[in-house]
Amino acid sequence: MSATRTAAPDKVVPAENGTVDADASLPARALFAVRRWGWRNRRHFTPLYGSVALAAYGQALTAAPYGTAGALMTDTLAAAAYFEWTKWRAKDSWEHTTTQFLNRHRALPTPPGKPLRRDELLRSAGAVGSAAALTTLMPILDAGPFEPGMAGVWWLGWLPSVAIPWWYRRRIRPTEEEIPDGLPERAQRWLATAGSAKGALPGSELVDPVDMDVEGAWQATIALDAVRHTTDDAIAATKRIAGAFGVPVSSVSVEGDLTGNASLARLQVYQRNPLKTVPVFPGPHVLDTATGIATIGWYIDGSPAMYQMWRPGWGAVHSHISGSTGAGKSAIFRSLFAIEKQSGLVVSWGGDPQYGKSFGFWQDYLDYFACGPDECMGMLIAANSELDRRSKSSAVTTWVDADGDTMYGETDWEPGEDPLLAVTIDEWQDVWGAYGDEAMELAVRIAILGRKCGIKLRLGTHLPTLESLGSSKLRQPLTAGNNIALRTTERSAGYVINLPADPNDIPAVWPDEIGVPTSGLGYMKGVQERAAVFRGWAPEKKEVATRWAKKTDTVATLVDGAAENIGPLYTQWRDRLAARRAGEEPPVPGVNDDGDSSETSTSSVQVPVVAQRQKPVNELTAMVQAESKPATGTKKAQILAFVAEHRITTTGLIADKLNIPLSTVSSTLTRAAKKGEVEALAHGTWAAPTANAA
């Protein structure tokens, strides 16, 4: 029942259903209808509203004593506002902490993430620029928009040129698009969803959808509108395509056409993901030693997922592996360790800031295992020393050309006398978070220069983003190699490594089998240049998997003299690991031992791994305590004395004269500079504290 109304007959009083009382006057009802119609179509009247407001402003400038100055000031503000508006249109999200806080509390408009296209940019810039020019001419010519001459230019020239494109782009379109008869059901569904005007790929069509050998799976070719879209757009729309056909994003594969045509894409849709049943790691024979390529799993279409260790004649291929806890990152690391150890061509080093949690039993069978952040920093220093040794060695390497002449300097690399050195560090963000620029500079140097010397850097992080790696200088060489992105628990920018979808969209468990994890499922882009769904080998039971670690018939080792060149960081890591298992905290040479790299070992006796396992903890402790020597800081004292004697010197000169590893000298002087014991004049150049004063 409606309430009783006492308003005058000529007053508009809307009823509960939004209409006007029947007893209202005709003018009142007409006015209400016009107001309602104007509100519903307010977007279409935007040019008219804007022209009236600008006309009033231009008339005011014409009448003002300093109208020209005011117009010029307004033009400047309008240009700045237009520039900021174009930037806002291109934003995906607010970046700074303050703006993110305001956005969470709905104090800022959400950025649309839709950059202006070229035609939109030209059209909007022309409208703003012409309006500013006309409003500036009004006070100069003393002719407002309601006066003869300027009125015709404004209302008959400027307004139609702005309003007509606006109205055309916002015209009322048919609510339903016509779909041709006779098309396959999947092609019709495509036109109604992904290929529709509001779909992910407007104007595209699905060509020749056919069933595959796998039950419930089918494939087709996506014919894109070449004017608006390319293959990359189709790959980026993977999630929306999955939604159009009602399957998880991990059950859809969108890739480039085999012909390389940028207006085509290949589509594969699976009702049941075949990657649910991936076989366990079959063994190290999956590495082709002629090409340096290993198979580490399967793509969704049944083809092998290829991982490149090295490129013959070119060098090592770096890697970035990302994924959250439980995503299967550690299983991939262990498979790679097994492949490398059995190849006889690769020496595997592994660093784990979580003290071995990622690598499990492999910590005893790697050529070098770094336990904790300090040891990981030491491993970077050791790898840098090996990099220097290999660089110097390659410079004096001789070879014979086609004319029979002996030449110096080897530029190409492949496994030979020097095996591939694969340096793996999991949870990389913990290492560079603890050591900052020191760790980052070493990692960047190894990533950039290690390729030509056969040193491979493989980093593991939680997210496939720049923030996780810490530097664009480090990201570029890593993402130029093998990129593996497993499931993440946070949304990340998939475009970082050109993924078809965000790894966060990968489910933690299979949708049709509650509790069965999708570990190892993710996206891989490497030697095949495919950004498709793949799954790594299912790990064997640890009781069986140890056989690949214990077989040592073909194990590779560093060349003679390499261990001595690196020093205690490499030669005594097993002693330090034994001490940690005994409950001690041995210092790491060159990292936290104040520069004394020769006398900080917990033991000078190499303890066999088997013996370490058989001995009880109390016997190990007694052995370590009996044979250990206290750190005296002798090397640090020698380095500081050399700097004091020579006033100004370099890292290389100190290392050469005192016969101390270059990395140890560098790290010692870096820490001494922070304490004021020496002064850093430039990179690698040091001075005594009183040198400048003298």
C-alpha positions in Angstrom: 0.0 0.0 0.0 1.4 3.4 -1.0 1.5 6.2 1.5 -0.9 9.1 1.5 0.4 12.1 -0.5 -0.5 15.8 0.3 1.8 17.4 -2.3 0.4 20.0 -4.7 -0.7 18.6 -8.1 2.0 20.4 -10.0 4.9 19.0 -7.9 6.7 15.9 -9.0 6.5 13.3 -6.3 8.0 9.9 -7.4 6.2 6.8 -6.2 7.8 3.8 -4.7 8.2 2.2 -8.1 10.1 5.2 -9.5 7.2 6.6 -11.5 5.1 9.8 -11.1 1.7 10.0 -9.6 -1.1 9.9 -12.1 -2.6 13.1 -10.5 0.6 15.1 -11.3 0.4 17.8 -14.0 1.5 17.1 -17.5 4.5 19.5 -17.4 5.6 17.9 -14.2 5.5 14.5 -15.6 7.2 15.6 -18.8 10.0 17.2 -16.7 10.5 14.1 -14.6 10.7 11.9 -17.7 13.2 14.2 -19.3 15.3 14.3 -16.1 15.2 10.5 -15.9 16.1 10.0 -19.6 19.0 12.5 -19.2 20.3 10.7 -16.2 20.2 7.3 -17.9 22.0 8.7 -21.0 24.4 10.9 -19.1 27.5 9.4 -20.7 26.2 10.2 -24.2 25.6 13.9 -23.2 29.1 14.3 -21.8 30.3 16.3 -24.8 27.3 18.6 -24.5 27.8 19.1 -20.8 31.5 19.8 -21.3 30.9 22.2 -24.2 28.4 24.2 -22.1 30.8 24.4 -19.1 33.7 25.4 -21.3 31.6 28.0 -23.1 30.6 29.6 -19.8 34.3 29.5 -18.7 35.4 31.1 -22.0 32.8 33.8 -21.7 34.0 34.6 -18.2 37.6 34.8 -19.5 36.5 37.2 -22.2 34.9 39.5 -19.7 37.8 39.3 -17.2 40.5 42.0 -17.2 43.3 39.4 -17.3 41.5 36.7 -19.2 44.5 35.7 -21.5 46.8 35.1 -18.5 44.1 33.0 -16.8 43.5 31.0 -20.0 47.2 30.2 -20.4 47.4 29.1 -16.8 44.4 26.9 -17.3 46.0 25.4 -20.5 49.1 24.4 -18.5 47.0 22.8 -15.8 44.9 21.0 -18.4 48.0 19.6 -20.1 49.3 18.3 -16.8 45.9 16.8 -15.9 45.7 15.1 -19.3 49.2 13.7 -19.0 48.4 12.3 -15.5 45.1 10.9 -16.9 46.9 8.9 -19.6 49.4 7.5 -17.0 46.5 6.5 -14.8 44.8 4.7 -17.7 47.9 2.6 -18.2 48.3 1.6 -14.5 47.4 -1.9 -13.4 47.5 -1.1 -9.7 48.8 1.6 -7.4 52.5 1.1 -6.7 53.5 3.2 -3.7 52.6 2.3 -0.1 50.6 5.4 0.6 48.5 5.0 -2.6 47.9 1.4 -1.9 46.7 2.2 1.6 44.3 4.9 0.3 43.1 2.5 -2.4 42.3 -0.2 0.1 40.1 2.3 2.0 38.4 3.3 -1.3 39.9 6.8 -1.3 41.3 6.4 -4.8 39.7 5.2 -8.1 40.9 1.8 -9.2 43.3 2.1 -12.2 41.7 0.5 -15.2 45.0 -1.1 -16.6 43.9 -0.2 -20.2 46.5 2.1 -21.9 45.1 4.4 -24.5 45.4 3.0 -28.0 46.8 5.2 -30.7 43.4 6.3 -32.1 42.1 7.0 -28.6 45.2 9.0 -27.8 45.0 11.1 -31.0 41.3 11.7 -30.5 41.4 12.7 -26.8 44.6 14.8 -27.3 42.9 16.6 -30.2 39.7 17.3 -28.2 41.7 18.7 -25.2 44.1 20.7 -27.3 41.5 22.3 -29.6 39.3 23.2 -26.6 42.3 24.8 -24.9 43.2 26.7 -28.0 39.7 28.1 -28.6 39.2 29.1 -24.9 42.6 30.9 -25.2 41.6 32.7 -28.4 38.3 34.0 -26.8 39.9 36.7 -24.5 42.6 37.4 -27.2 39.9 38.2 -29.8 37.4 39.5 -27.3 34.8 37.2 -28.7 33.0 34.8 -26.4 31.2 31.5 -27.5 27.8 33.3 -27.4 28.9 36.1 -29.7 28.8 36.1 -33.5 31.8 34.5 -35.2 33.1 32.5 -32.3 29.6 31.0 -31.6 29.6 29.3 -35.0 33.2 28.0 -34.6 32.3 26.7 -31.1 28.8 25.2 -31.6 28.9 24.3 -35.2 32.6 23.3 -35.5 34.2 22.1 -32.3 31.2 20.5 -30.7 30.2 18.2 -33.6 33.9 17.2 -34.2 34.1 16.0 -30.6 30.6 14.7 -30.0 30.1 12.6 -33.2 33.1 10.3 -32.5 32.1 10.1 -28.9 28.5 9.1 -29.7 29.6 6.7 -32.4 31.8 4.7 -30.1 29.1 4.6 -27.5 26.2 3.8 -29.7 23.8 1.2 -28.7 24.8 -2.2 -30.2 22.8 -5.4 -30.6 22.6 -7.3 -27.3 23.2 -10.6 -29.1 25.6 -11.3 -31.9 24.5 -13.4 -34.8 26.3 -16.8 -34.9 26.3 -18.5 -38.3 24.5 -21.8 -38.5 26.2 -25.0 -39.4 29.4 -24.4 -37.3 30.6 -27.1 -34.9 29.3 -26.7 -31.3 32.7 -25.7 -30.0 33.2 -23.0 -32.7 29.7 -21.6 -31.9 30.6 -21.5 -28.2 33.8 -19.7 -29.0 31.9 -17.0 -31.0 29.5 -16.6 -28.2 32.2 -16.2 -25.5 35.9 -15.6 -26.3 35.3 -14.3 -29.8 32.4 -12.0 -29.0 32.6 -8.2 -28.8 32.9 -8.5 -25.0 35.1 -11.6 -25.0 38.8 -12.0 -24.5 39.6 -12.0 -28.2 36.9 -10.1 -30.1 36.6 -10.9 -33.8 38.5 -14.3 -33.5 37.2 -17.6 -34.7 37.8 -21.3 -33.8 38.9 -23.3 -36.8 38.8 -27.1 -37.3 38.1 -28.3 -33.7 38.9 -32.0 -33.6 39.1 -34.6 -30.9 42.4 -35.9 -29.7 43.5 -39.4 -28.7 43.1 -38.5 -25.0 39.5 -39.0 -23.8 37.6 -35.7 -23.5 40.4 -33.7 -25.1 40.3 -31.7 -28.3 42.3 -29.2 -30.2 41.7 -26.4 -32.7 43.3 -23.3 -34.3 42.4 -19.8 -33.1 42.2 -17.4 -36.1 42.7 -14.0 -34.6 41.7 -10.6 -35.8 45.1 -9.5 -37.1 44.2 -5.8 -36.7 43.5 -6.1 -33.0 45.3 -9.2 -31.7 48.4 -11.4 -32.0 49.5 -14.8 -30.7 50.8 -13.2 -27.5 47.3 -11.8 -26.7 45.8 -15.3 -27.1 48.4 -16.7 -24.7 47.6 -14.0 -22.2 43.9 -14.8 -22.4 44.4 -18.4 -21.4 42.5 -18.0 -18.1 39.4 -16.4 -19.8 39.5 -19.2 -22.5 39.5 -21.8 -19.7 36.5 -20.1 -18.2 34.7 -20.0 -21.5 34.9 -23.8 -21.8 34.4 -24.5 -18.1 37.7 -26.2 -17.3 40.6 -25.2 -14.9 43.3 -23.0 -16.4 45.8 -25.8 -15.9 43.8 -27.9 -18.4 44.2 -25.4 -21.3 47.2 -24.9 -23.5 47.5 -21.9 -25.9 50.7 -21.7 -27.9 51.9 -20.1 -31.1 51.2 -21.7 -34.4 53.9 -24.0 -35.8 54.2 -21.8 -38.9 55.0 -18.8 -36.9 52.0 -16.9 -38.1 51.3 -14.2 -35.5 47.6 -14.1 -36.3 47.1 -17.8 -35.4 47.4 -19.8 -32.2 47.0 -23.4 -31.2 44.4 -24.4 -28.6 44.2 -27.6 -26.6 41.5 -28.3 -24.0 41.4 -31.3 -21.7 38.5 -32.4 -19.6 40.9 -34.5 -17.5 44.4 -33.2 -17.2 46.8 -36.0 -18.4 49.5 -34.6 -16.2 47.8 -36.1 -13.2 49.7 -39.4 -13.9 53.3 -38.4 -14.6 55.8 -41.2 -14.2 58.5 -41.1 -11.5 62.0 -39.9 -12.3 63.2 -42.6 -14.8 66.9 -42.1 -14.3 69.9 -40.0 -15.5 69.7 -41.3 -19.1 67.3 -38.4 -19.8 70.3 -36.2 -20.5 71.6 -35.9 -24.1 75.3 -35.2 -23.5 75.7 -34.2 -27.2 73.3 -31.2 -26.8 73.3 -30.6 -23.0 69.5 -31.0 -23.0 67.7 -33.1 -20.4 64.0 -34.2 -20.1 62.7 -33.2 -16.7 59.0 -33.9 -17.2 56.1 -33.7 -19.7 54.1 -31.0 -21.3 50.3 -31.3 -21.2 50.3 -32.5 -24.8 52.6 -35.4 -24.0 55.8 -34.0 -25.4 58.9 -33.9 -23.3 59.7 -30.8 -21.2 63.3 -30.1 -22.1 65.8 -28.4 -19.8 69.2 -27.2 -21.2 72.3 -27.6 -19.0 74.7 -26.1 -21.6 74.7 -25.1 -25.2 77.6 -26.7 -27.1 80.2 -24.2 -28.2 78.3 -21.4 -26.4 78.4 -22.1 -22.7 76.3 -22.7 -19.6 72.6 -21.9 -19.6 71.3 -20.3 -16.3 68.0 -21.1 -14.7 65.3 -19.5 -12.5 63.0 -21.9 -10.7 60.1 -20.4 -8.6 57.3 -21.9 -6.6 55.8 -21.8 -3.2 56.1 -24.4 -0.4 54.7 -27.7 -1.6 54.8 -26.7 -5.3 57.5 -29.3 -6.1 60.5 -27.0 -6.4 62.7 -29.3 -4.3 61.8 -32.4 -6.3 63.0 -30.7 -9.5 66.3 -29.7 -7.8 66.8 -33.3 -6.7 66.0 -34.7 -10.2 68.6 -32.2 -11.7 71.2 -33.3 -9.1 70.7 -36.9 -10.1 71.0 -36.1 -13.8 74.1 -34.1 -13.3 75.9 -36.5 -11.0 75.4 -39.5 -13.3 76.4 -37.5 -16.5 80.1 -37.4 -15.6 80.2 -33.9 -17.1 78.7 -31.8 -14.4 79.8 -30.8 -10.9 76.9 -29.9 -8.7 77.1 -27.3 -5.9 74.0 -26.6 -3.8 73.3 -23.9 -1.2 70.3 -24.0 1.1 69.6 -21.2 3.6 67.2 -23.6 5.3 70.2 -25.7 6.4 69.4 -28.6 4.0 65.6 -28.8 4.2 65.3 -28.3 0.4 67.9 -30.9 -0.7 67.4 -33.7 1.9 70.0 -36.5 1.7 71.7 -34.8 -1.3 73.6 -32.5 1.1 76.1 -35.4 1.7 76.5 -36.3 -2.0 76.9 -32.9 -3.7 80.4 -31.8 -4.6 79.9 -28.8 -2.3 77.0 -28.2 0.0 76.4 -24.8 1.6 74.4 -25.1 4.9 72.8 -21.8 5.9 73.0 -18.2 4.6 76.7 -17.7 5.6 77.8 -20.8 3.7 75.7 -19.8 0.7 77.6 -16.5 0.7 80.8 -18.5 0.9 79.7 -20.6 -2.1 79.3 -17.5 -4.1 82.8 -16.4 -3.2 84.1 -19.8 -4.1 82.3 -19.8 -7.5 83.7 -16.4 -8.2 87.2 -17.7 -7.5 86.7 -20.6 -9.9 85.3 -18.2 -12.4 88.6 -16.2 -12.2 90.7 -19.3 -12.6 88.8 -20.5 -15.6 88.9 -17.1 -17.2 92.7 -16.9 -16.9 93.1 -20.5 -18.1 91.0 -20.0 -21.2 93.1 -16.9 -22.1 96.2 -19.1 -22.5 94.5 -22.1 -24.0 95.9 -23.0 -27.4 94.1 -24.4 -30.4 95.0 -25.0 -34.1 93.1 -23.2 -36.9 92.3 -24.5 -40.4 95.8 -23.3 -41.6 97.6 -25.3 -39.0 98.6 -22.2 -37.0 98.5 -22.3 -33.2 96.1 -19.7 -31.7 95.7 -18.5 -28.1 92.4 -17.8 -26.4 89.4 -20.1 -26.3 86.1 -18.3 -26.7 83.8 -21.3 -27.1 83.0 -23.7 -24.2 81.6 -27.2 -23.7 82.3 -29.9 -21.1 85.8 -31.2 -21.4 88.7 -30.8 -19.1 86.6 -28.4 -17.1 83.2 -29.9 -16.3 80.1 -27.8 -16.1 79.9 -26.2 -12.7 76.2 -25.9 -11.7 75.7 -23.6 -8.7 72.2 -24.0 -7.2 70.9 -21.8 -4.4 67.4 -22.2 -3.1 65.5 -19.5 -1.3 67.8 -16.9 -3.0 65.9 -14.0 -1.4 67.2 -15.1 2.1 70.9 -14.9 0.9 70.8 -11.5 -0.8 68.5 -10.3 2.0 71.2 -11.1 4.5 74.2 -9.9 2.5 72.7 -7.3 0.3 74.9 -5.8 -2.4 77.8 -8.1 -1.7 75.8 -11.2 -2.5 74.1 -9.5 -5.4 77.3 -8.3 -7.1 78.8 -11.8 -6.9 75.6 -13.4 -8.3 75.4 -10.9 -11.2 79.1 -11.4 -12.1 78.7 -15.2 -12.1 75.5 -14.9 -14.2 77.0 -12.5 -16.8 80.5 -14.0 -17.0 80.0 -17.6 -16.0 78.3 -18.6 -19.2 81.6 -18.5 -21.3 83.5 -20.4 -18.6 81.0 -23.2 -18.0 79.6 -22.0 -14.7 75.8 -22.3 -14.4 73.8 -20.3 -11.9 70.5 -21.8 -10.8 68.4 -19.8 -8.3 65.2 -20.7 -6.6 62.6 -18.2 -5.3 59.0 -18.2 -4.2 57.8 -15.8 -6.9 58.8 -15.4 -10.6 59.2 -11.6 -10.1 61.9 -9.0 -10.1 61.3 -8.4 -6.4 62.3 -12.0 -5.6 65.5 -11.9 -7.6 66.4 -8.5 -6.4 68.0 -7.0 -9.5 67.1 -6.6 -13.2 70.8 -7.2 -13.9 70.4 -10.7 -12.4 67.0 -11.3 -13.9 68.0 -10.9 -17.5 70.6 -13.6 -17.8 68.6 -16.0 -15.7 65.3 -15.6 -17.6 67.2 -15.8 -20.9 67.7 -19.5 -20.0 65.4 -22.0 -18.3 62.4 -20.5 -16.6 60.2 -22.8 -14.4 57.3 -21.3 -12.6 55.4 -23.7 -10.3 52.3 -22.8 -8.3 52.5 -19.8 -6.0 50.4 -18.7 -3.1 50.5 -15.0 -4.1 49.5 -13.3 -7.3 52.5 -12.3 -9.4 53.2 -10.6 -12.7 53.1 -13.4 -15.2 54.6 -11.2 -17.9 57.9 -11.3 -16.1 58.7 -14.5 -17.9 56.0 -14.4 -20.5 53.7 -16.9 -18.8 50.3 -17.7 -20.3 48.7 -17.3 -16.9 49.5 -16.4 -13.3 51.1 -19.4 -11.4 48.7 -18.5 -8.6 45.9 -19.8 -10.7 47.2 -23.3 -10.6 45.2 -25.2 -8.0 46.9 -26.7 -4.9 45.0 -30.0 -5.4 43.3 -31.6 -8.4 39.7 -30.3 -8.6 38.2 -33.8 -9.1 40.3 -35.5 -6.4 40.2 -33.7 -3.1 43.5 -33.9 -1.2 45.7 -35.0 -4.2 48.3 -32.3 -4.6 49.4 -30.9 -8.0 53.1 -30.7 -6.9 55.4 -30.2 -9.9 52.7 -28.6 -12.0 53.6 -25.3 -13.6 54.8 -23.4 -16.6 58.2 -23.9 -18.3 59.8 -21.8 -20.9 63.3 -22.7 -22.1 65.0 -24.2 -25.1 61.7 -25.0 -26.8 60.4 -21.5 -26.3 57.1 -22.8 -25.1 55.1 -21.2 -22.3 52.9 -24.2 -21.8 51.7 -26.2 -18.8 54.1 -29.0 -17.8 54.8 -31.2 -14.8 58.1 -32.4 -13.5 59.0 -36.0 -12.7 57.1 -37.4 -9.8 59.8 -38.0 -7.1 60.7 -41.5 -6.0 60.5 -42.6 -2.4 63.6 -41.3 -0.6 64.6 -44.8 0.3 64.9 -45.6 -3.4 66.0 -42.2 -4.7 69.3 -42.4 -2.8 70.7 -44.8 -5.4 71.2 -42.0 -7.9 73.2 -40.1 -5.3 75.4 -42.9 -4.2 76.5 -44.2 -7.6 79.8 -42.6 -8.3 81.2 -44.5 -11.3 81.1 -41.4 -13.6 81.2 -38.6 -11.1 82.9 -35.4 -12.4 85.4 -33.4 -10.4 87.1 -30.1 -10.7 90.5 -30.1 -12.4 93.7 -30.4 -10.5 94.6 -27.2 -8.7 91.0 -25.8 -8.7 90.4 -26.8 -5.1 93.6 -25.3 -3.9 92.8 -22.1 -5.7 89.4 -21.8 -4.1 90.8 -22.6 -0.7 89.2 -23.7 2.6 85.7 -22.6 1.5 85.7 -25.6 -0.8 88.3 -28.0 0.7 86.9 -28.0 4.2 83.1 -27.7 3.8 82.6 -31.3 5.0 84.4 -30.5 8.2 82.2 -27.5 8.9 79.1 -29.5 8.1 80.2 -32.2 10.6 80.8 -29.5 13.2 77.3 -28.1 12.7 75.8 -31.6 13.1 77.7 -31.8 16.3 76.0 -28.6 17.5 78.7 -26.1 16.8 78.7 -22.9 14.7 82.0 -22.9 12.8 82.9 -19.7 11.0 82.9 -19.5 7.2 86.2 -18.5 5.7 86.1 -15.0 4.2 82.5 -14.5 5.4 82.3 -14.3 9.1 85.8 -15.2 10.3 87.3 -11.6 10.2 89.3 -12.5 7.1 91.4 -15.4 8.5 90.6 -18.0 5.8 93.4 -20.5 6.6 93.0 -21.2 10.3 89.2 -21.2 10.8 88.6 -24.8 9.8 87.0 -26.9 12.6 89.1 -29.8 11.5 92.0 -30.5 9.2 91.0 -34.1 8.8 88.6 -35.1 6.0 85.8 -37.2 7.7 84.2 -39.7 5.3 80.5 -39.3 4.9 79.8 -42.9 5.9 82.0 -42.5 9.0 80.1 -39.3 10.0 76.8 -41.3 9.8 78.1 -44.2 11.9 79.7 -42.2 14.6 77.4 -41.0 17.4 77.1 -37.3 18.0 79.3 -37.2 21.2 82.2 -38.9 19.4 82.0 -36.4 16.6 82.0 -33.6 19.0 85.1 -34.9 20.8 86.9 -35.4 17.6 86.2 -31.9 16.3 87.1 -30.3 19.6 90.4 -32.2 19.8 91.5 -31.3 16.3 90.2 -27.8 15.9 92.4 -24.6 16.1 91.2 -21.3 17.4 91.0 -18.4 14.9 93.8 -16.0 15.5 93.0 -13.4 12.8 96.6 -13.7 11.4 95.5 -13.2 7.8 93.5 -10.1 8.6 96.4 -8.6 10.4 98.7 -9.3 7.4 96.3 -7.6 5.0 95.8 -4.5 7.2 99.6 -4.3 7.8 100.2 -4.4 4.0 97.7 -1.5 3.4 99.3 0.5 6.2 102.8 0.0 4.7 101.9 0.9 1.1 99.4 3.6 2.0 97.4 3.0 -1.2 97.1 -0.4 -2.8 94.8 -2.7 -4.7 93.0 -6.0 -3.9 94.9 -7.9 -6.6 98.3 -6.7 -5.4 97.6 -7.7 -1.8 96.4 -11.2 -2.9 99.5 -11.7 -5.1 102.1 -10.5 -2.6 100.6 -12.3 0.5 99.4 -15.4 -1.4 95.9 -15.0 -0.1 92.8 -15.8 -2.2 91.4 -12.7 -3.9 87.9 -13.2 -2.6 89.2 -13.4 1.0 91.1 -10.1 0.6 88.1 -8.4 -0.9 85.7 -9.5 1.8 88.2 -8.7 4.6 88.8 -5.2 3.4 85.1 -4.5 2.8 84.3 -5.3 6.4 87.4 -3.4 7.6 86.2 -0.3 5.7 82.9 -0.4 7.5 84.8 -0.3 10.8 87.1 2.5 9.6 90.2 0.4 9.6 90.8 1.2 5.9 89.4 3.5 3.3 87.8 2.5 0.0 89.0 4.9 -2.7 87.4 3.1 -5.6 86.4 -0.4 -6.6 89.3 -2.6 -5.6 91.5 0.3 -4.4 92.2 0.8 -0.7 94.1 3.2 1.5 95.2 3.4 5.1 93.0 5.7 7.2 95.8 8.4 7.4 96.8 8.2 3.7 94.5 11.1 2.6 95.4 13.2 5.5 99.1 12.8 4.9 
